[in-house]
Amino acid sequence: MACVRKKKNGSYEIIVSLGYNVEHKKITKSMTYKPDENMTPKAAKKEAERQAVLFEDKVIKRRIWR
Protein backbone atom coordinates (compact mmCIF):
# COMPACT_ATOMS: atom_id res chain seq x y z
CA MET A 1 0.00 0.00 0.00
CA ALA A 2 1.17 3.47 -0.80
CA CYS A 3 1.75 6.08 1.87
CA VAL A 4 0.47 9.62 1.23
CA ARG A 5 1.92 12.53 3.23
CA LYS A 6 0.97 16.18 2.94
CA LYS A 7 3.93 18.53 2.74
CA LYS A 8 4.08 22.09 4.06
CA ASN A 9 3.95 23.63 0.57
CA GLY A 10 0.57 22.01 -0.16
CA SER A 11 1.86 19.15 -2.28
CA TYR A 12 1.64 15.46 -1.42
CA GLU A 13 4.48 12.94 -1.24
CA ILE A 14 3.53 9.42 -2.34
CA ILE A 15 5.79 6.56 -1.24
CA VAL A 16 5.52 2.92 -2.32
CA SER A 17 7.43 0.21 -0.48
CA LEU A 18 8.84 -2.62 -2.61
CA GLY A 19 10.27 -4.81 0.13
CA TYR A 20 13.89 -5.28 1.09
CA ASN A 21 17.09 -5.93 -0.86
CA VAL A 22 19.75 -8.55 -0.07
CA GLU A 23 21.43 -6.12 2.33
CA HIS A 24 18.16 -5.80 4.30
CA LYS A 25 17.62 -2.19 3.22
CA LYS A 26 14.10 -1.06 2.40
CA ILE A 27 13.38 -0.43 -1.28
CA THR A 28 11.02 2.51 -1.89
CA LYS A 29 9.91 4.60 -4.83
CA SER A 30 8.38 8.03 -4.39
CA MET A 31 6.76 10.83 -6.32
CA THR A 32 5.30 14.25 -5.56
CA TYR A 33 1.77 15.25 -6.51
CA LYS A 34 0.89 18.94 -6.59
CA PRO A 35 -2.86 19.64 -6.77
CA ASP A 36 -4.37 22.54 -8.70
CA GLU A 37 -4.63 25.74 -6.68
CA ASN A 38 -8.40 25.96 -7.19
CA MET A 39 -9.06 22.52 -5.64
CA THR A 40 -10.62 22.28 -2.19
CA PRO A 41 -8.52 20.55 0.48
CA LYS A 42 -10.90 17.58 0.51
CA ALA A 43 -10.77 17.21 -3.29
CA ALA A 44 -6.99 17.56 -3.29
CA LYS A 45 -6.61 14.79 -0.69
CA LYS A 46 -8.96 12.51 -2.61
CA GLU A 47 -7.06 13.12 -5.86
CA ALA A 48 -3.72 12.51 -4.09
CA GLU A 49 -5.03 9.16 -2.88
CA ARG A 50 -6.15 8.32 -6.42
CA GLN A 51 -2.72 9.27 -7.75
CA ALA A 52 -1.17 7.03 -5.07
CA VAL A 53 -3.14 4.04 -6.34
CA LEU A 54 -2.12 4.78 -9.93
CA PHE A 55 1.54 5.22 -8.98
CA GLU A 56 1.55 2.03 -6.91
CA ASP A 57 0.07 0.13 -9.85
CA LYS A 58 2.67 1.61 -12.18
CA VAL A 59 5.57 0.73 -9.91
CA ILE A 60 4.52 -2.74 -8.78
CA LYS A 61 2.68 -4.15 -11.78
CA ARG A 62 4.90 -2.76 -14.50
CA ARG A 63 8.13 -3.13 -12.54
CA ILE A 64 9.56 0.31 -13.15
CA TRP A 65 12.94 0.26 -11.40
CA ARG A 66 14.89 3.51 -11.69
Residue, then its C-alpha position, 0 to 999 in steps of 0.5 A: m500500500a502506498c503512503v500519502r503525506k501532505k507537505k508544508n507547501g501544499s503538495y503530497e508525497i507518495i511513497v511505495s514500499l517494494g520490500y527489502n534488498v539482499e542487504h536488508k535495506k528497504i526499497t522505496k519509490s516516491m513521487t510528488y503530486k501537486p494539486d491545482e490551486n483551485m481545488t478544495p482541500k478535501a478534493a486535493k486529498k482525494e485526488a492525491e489518494r487516487q494518484a497514489v493508487l495509480f503510482e503504486d500500480k505503475v511501480i509494482k505491476r509494471r516493474i519500473w525500477r529507476 
